């Protein structure tokens, strides 16, 4: 059950559905293209599990790079603050 809607001045239209129906389908051409892909060494479409594992690996690599750079930035800031505090205390 949907909650009651508040009255509004601005009406928002519904999203249009996309329904594409090809006018012509050439089965022979489709078969020949698939054979070309198969024997040309082009990888087949990724399965859902392959895509997920590839996405996780890419995310881990990017995440580890980000963590490394943020740790380096933190070390540089701490060294800078220690240097500034030493200069203030020593003068």
C-alpha positions as YAML, in Angstrom:
chain: A
units: angstrom
residues:
- id: 1
  name: UNK
  ca: [0.00, 0.00, 0.00]
- id: 2
  name: UNK
  ca: [1.35, 3.39, -0.99]
- id: 3
  name: UNK
  ca: [1.42, 6.31, 1.45]
- id: 4
  name: UNK
  ca: [-0.94, 9.17, 0.66]
- id: 5
  name: UNK
  ca: [0.49, 11.72, -1.74]
- id: 6
  name: UNK
  ca: [0.73, 15.38, -0.85]
- id: 7
  name: UNK
  ca: [-0.88, 17.87, -3.22]
- id: 8
  name: UNK
  ca: [1.63, 19.63, -5.45]
- id: 9
  name: UNK
  ca: [1.69, 22.33, -8.08]
- id: 10
  name: UNK
  ca: [4.26, 20.59, -10.23]
- id: 11
  name: UNK
  ca: [3.23, 17.35, -11.86]
- id: 12
  name: UNK
  ca: [5.93, 14.88, -12.74]
- id: 13
  name: UNK
  ca: [5.34, 12.65, -15.73]
- id: 14
  name: UNK
  ca: [5.95, 8.94, -15.62]
- id: 15
  name: UNK
  ca: [9.00, 7.47, -17.28]
- id: 16
  name: UNK
  ca: [8.43, 6.21, -20.77]
- id: 17
  name: UNK
  ca: [9.09, 2.57, -21.46]
- id: 18
  name: UNK
  ca: [11.49, 1.63, -24.22]
- id: 19
  name: UNK
  ca: [10.19, -1.10, -26.48]
- id: 20
  name: UNK
  ca: [12.47, -1.65, -29.47]
- id: 21
  name: UNK
  ca: [11.44, -4.25, -32.00]
- id: 22
  name: UNK
  ca: [13.88, -4.73, -34.87]
- id: 23
  name: UNK
  ca: [12.34, -4.59, -38.31]
- id: 24
  name: UNK
  ca: [14.68, -7.14, -39.84]
- id: 25
  name: UNK
  ca: [16.68, -10.01, -38.33]
- id: 26
  name: UNK
  ca: [19.30, -11.85, -40.36]
- id: 27
  name: UNK
  ca: [19.96, -15.21, -38.70]
- id: 28
  name: UNK
  ca: [22.82, -16.08, -41.06]
- id: 29
  name: UNK
  ca: [24.61, -12.81, -40.35]
- id: 30
  name: UNK
  ca: [24.15, -13.30, -36.60]
- id: 31
  name: UNK
  ca: [25.60, -16.81, -36.82]
- id: 32
  name: UNK
  ca: [28.58, -15.69, -38.91]
- id: 33
  name: UNK
  ca: [29.36, -12.83, -36.50]
- id: 34
  name: UNK
  ca: [29.25, -15.23, -33.58]
- id: 35
  name: UNK
  ca: [31.64, -17.60, -35.36]
- id: 36
  name: UNK
  ca: [33.97, -14.68, -36.13]
- id: 37
  name: UNK
  ca: [34.00, -13.67, -32.46]
- id: 38
  name: UNK
  ca: [34.57, -17.25, -31.39]
- id: 39
  name: UNK
  ca: [37.55, -17.88, -33.68]
- id: 40
  name: UNK
  ca: [39.02, -14.35, -33.61]
- id: 41
  name: UNK
  ca: [39.89, -14.76, -29.95]
- id: 42
  name: UNK
  ca: [37.49, -12.08, -28.81]
- id: 43
  name: UNK
  ca: [36.28, -12.94, -25.33]
- id: 44
  name: UNK
  ca: [32.66, -13.91, -24.94]
- id: 45
  name: UNK
  ca: [30.31, -11.83, -22.90]
- id: 46
  name: UNK
  ca: [31.10, -11.89, -19.20]
- id: 47
  name: UNK
  ca: [28.81, -13.89, -17.02]
- id: 48
  name: UNK
  ca: [27.32, -12.25, -14.00]
- id: 49
  name: UNK
  ca: [29.74, -14.01, -11.63]
- id: 50
  name: UNK
  ca: [32.78, -13.13, -13.78]
- id: 51
  name: UNK
  ca: [31.67, -9.50, -13.90]
- id: 52
  name: UNK
  ca: [31.22, -9.40, -10.12]
- id: 53
  name: UNK
  ca: [34.62, -10.94, -9.43]
- id: 54
  name: UNK
  ca: [36.29, -8.54, -11.87]
- id: 55
  name: UNK
  ca: [34.48, -5.60, -10.28]
- id: 56
  name: UNK
  ca: [35.53, -6.69, -6.78]
- id: 57
  name: UNK
  ca: [39.16, -7.06, -7.86]
- id: 58
  name: UNK
  ca: [39.15, -3.60, -9.46]
- id: 59
  name: UNK
  ca: [37.55, -2.10, -6.36]
- id: 60
  name: UNK
  ca: [40.13, -3.72, -4.06]
- id: 61
  name: UNK
  ca: [42.99, -2.45, -6.21]
- id: 62
  name: UNK
  ca: [41.59, 1.09, -6.29]
- id: 63
  name: UNK
  ca: [40.80, 1.01, -2.58]
- id: 64
  name: UNK
  ca: [44.32, -0.14, -1.61]
- id: 65
  name: UNK
  ca: [45.81, 2.66, -3.74]
- id: 66
  name: UNK
  ca: [43.57, 5.22, -2.04]
- id: 67
  name: UNK
  ca: [44.41, 3.93, 1.44]
- id: 68
  name: UNK
  ca: [48.13, 4.05, 0.66]
- id: 69
  name: UNK
  ca: [47.97, 7.63, -0.59]
- id: 70
  name: UNK
  ca: [45.87, 8.79, 2.37]
- id: 71
  name: UNK
  ca: [48.32, 7.14, 4.81]
- id: 72
  name: UNK
  ca: [51.24, 8.94, 3.11]
- id: 73
  name: UNK
  ca: [49.37, 12.24, 3.29]
- id: 74
  name: UNK
  ca: [48.71, 11.70, 7.01]
- id: 75
  name: UNK
  ca: [52.39, 10.96, 7.68]
- id: 76
  name: UNK
  ca: [53.43, 14.13, 5.84]
- id: 77
  name: UNK
  ca: [50.93, 16.24, 7.80]
- id: 78
  name: UNK
  ca: [52.13, 14.82, 11.14]
- id: 79
  name: UNK
  ca: [55.79, 15.47, 10.20]
- id: 80
  name: UNK
  ca: [54.89, 19.02, 9.16]
- id: 81
  name: UNK
  ca: [53.02, 19.69, 12.42]
- id: 82
  name: UNK
  ca: [55.89, 18.27, 14.47]
- id: 83
  name: UNK
  ca: [58.37, 20.47, 12.60]
- id: 84
  name: UNK
  ca: [56.22, 23.59, 13.11]
- id: 85
  name: UNK
  ca: [55.70, 22.81, 16.81]
- id: 86
  name: UNK
  ca: [59.47, 22.23, 17.26]
- id: 87
  name: UNK
  ca: [60.23, 25.58, 15.61]
- id: 88
  name: UNK
  ca: [57.70, 27.38, 17.83]
- id: 89
  name: UNK
  ca: [58.96, 25.74, 21.03]
- id: 90
  name: UNK
  ca: [62.65, 26.25, 20.21]
- id: 91
  name: UNK
  ca: [62.34, 29.99, 19.46]
...
